[in-house]
Amino acid sequence: MGIVAGLDSSAEFTRIVVCDADTGAVLRQGYASHPGEPKAVDVDPQTWLLSLGEAATGGLLEGVEAIGVSAQQHGLVPLDAQGGLVRPALVRNDKRAQVAAADLVDSLGGRQAWAEAVGSVPASGQAVAKLRWLARTEPEQARRIAMVLQPHDWLVWQLLGRPARRTTDRGAASATGYWSARTGTWRPDLVELALGHRAALPEVLGPSAAAGTTPEGLLISAGTGETMAAALGLGLGPGDAVVSLGASGSVMAVHHEALADPSGMITSFADATGMHLPVVHTSNAVRALRGTAEMLDLASLEELSALALKSTPGASGLVLLPYLEGERTPDLPGTAGTLSGLRRASMKPEHLARAAFEGMLCSLADAMDVLRSRGVEVRRVFLLGAAASLHAVQAVAPALFGAQVVVPQPADYAALGAARQAAWALGVARGTLSPSAPPAWQGAATQVLEPGEELAVGRAVRQQYAATRDQIHPGAFGPSRPGASGS
């Protein structure tokens, strides 16, 4: 069918992949860092274009017929009535907006009211919280805001030559805090609640739609947020979940409907195909491993992994609740981690190492059970992040998650998902693909791990962990008590 490209403009860099539109085979790749301070939370969007231009040098886009754009979700680009920037874009999980997020929760009547309205409770990274922060701290600039875009919206608009029509997709829209995943509509009243006045919002395109065509005839697809693009690049479908192992963690699954969670533990995103991506976040994941490695004077997580495998399941009764930075799931923001089950026999380095891996993965299994308790089916778990390659993680995860575990080969999945969306939009425009299903590209190269005969052992470890968690934090999860049944 031709050649397509996908670009991922993350918080710090731009990656571009050029792919065969029929198979998804990667033909060429480009990369460039964004100029400026890497960790800045106030950013000139022009730096994204500079980075894009640098990544595309050397004829990278030669022969490309369609482009998809993926970009960071925690971003707000405020524009005035003429389309000019009111101030630099606000990006990342900007902690300056934490108080603003809490104010918004109260302003609408609590967490349940927000969950029912848009499928999520305001958090400091969301555009809605950034708008409230602007209204409170930069009121003159806030009054000038006539339209709000996200980074992916703004990039698509620039690629198309800044037309009068401005667009987004349902995936990126669902990350703003003022779009309802359940109804598929904007909530301009929530923009007004945050900003103090209404502002124009982009048109939400369908998954296979095109945002437009450049004067040179290059088709630009709807684009989407990074999370949604990565899901499309991985080829996720119903029954699939993704466990991301960063300093903090998350569990995301594909589901057929939006979920309104009164507790606020579930964030209900839309995906880039017409399905939904409920997500549960944890505050602690690999940071628990790194802390344990430092405690044991080990130089690397690989050493910690090898030491952990010298222990046995259950770590001789040692249980680590890895709530080192407080916790989001369960909602225990002011708590600390706990090491329980100390006996003379368990006071050995290998047992502490094992308890760290089991604690991290049991905490993520708790998060997965929050989704399962709402009817989300999980048959296959994709493990993402550098820690997914650790032998101890791979040895323990299938039994604790109670599902097949897949470890994909490292790749630029957000950029690949953007390219796949571009191929979809191109095929629909030419009448060669159905609007109801993206092109069937070859799946990611993966390592597949089965729980096998270890399921009973995994249930026992989960029960030991849950008993300790419930004793120290009774009622943290309410009556459902994830893990208590070893699910």
PyMOL commands that set and color helices and strands:
alter all, ss='L'
color gray80, all
select helices_A, chain A and resi 46-55+95-108+111-118+127-137+139-144+151-159+170-173+188-195+226-234+286-295+301-308+315-317+344-346+349-372+386-389+391-401+413-430+452-472+478-480
alter helices_A, ss='H'
color red, helices_A
select strands_A, chain A and resi 3-9+13-20+26-33+42-43+66-71+75-79+89-91+147-149+167-169+179-180+185-186+203-205+210-213+219-221+224-225+239-245+249-253+266-270+276-282+319-321+338-340+378-384+404-408+446-449
alter strands_A, ss='S'
color yellow, strands_A
deselect
rebuild
show_as cartoon
